[in-house]
Amino acid sequence: MSISMISKDYPYLLTREQASAFLGIDPKSFDKYIRPHEELDRFMVGKHERYTMKSLIHFIEKHSV
């Protein structure tokens, strides 16, 4: 499935909850294992972090074992 097909279900900038749903993990797991990494690109909207699907996919592919 391509990103363009998936992106119809999500906005361009994802909240923490949307990012964790996109990855298929619990938001608490996202906070513990993914969010702390400086290598994860994020966009700040005021004090709130937002993520793109592209940055999440890139991060997961880079850190796959």
N, C-alpha and C positions, 0 to 999 in steps of 0.2 A: 504494500500500500504506500502510495507516495505522500509526501508532506502536504501537497496541495489538496489531496482528498481529505486528509486528517484535519487540516487547518479550517475547514468549513465548520467543524464542531467546536472550535476554540477561537478566542480573540487573538490578535497578534501578540499582545503582551499578557502573559499568564500570571495570575496570582500564585501564591504558595500552594493553595488548595488545588488549583487547576493544573499546576506543574506536577504535583504529586499524582493527581488522577491521570494525567497524560502518561506518566511513567509507570502507572499501575502499582504505586506504593502508598502507604499511609503517610499523611502529612508529618507525623512525628518522625518517621524514618527519613523522610526528605530533610527535615531539620537536623537530624543527627548525622546522617551519612553523606549528604550531597551539599546542602546549603553552606556549611562552613568552609568549603574549598574556595580559595581565592581564584582558582582557575575557571570557576563557573562564571561566565559572563552574566551580568545582571544590569538592569536599568532601574534607576531610582525615580519614582514618582512621589515627590515630597520625601517622606520618610519610609515609604513602602517600596520593597523590592519587587521587580517584575522580571519575568524570564521569557525568552522566545523558545519555540520548539526547536529551532535550529541550534541554539546554544545548548539546550538540554541534550539533544541527540549527539552533538559534537562531544560534550563532556562524557557521556556514557560510552561512546565509542572509544574515546581516548583512554578511559579507565577500565575498560573491559579486561578481564583476566584471560 
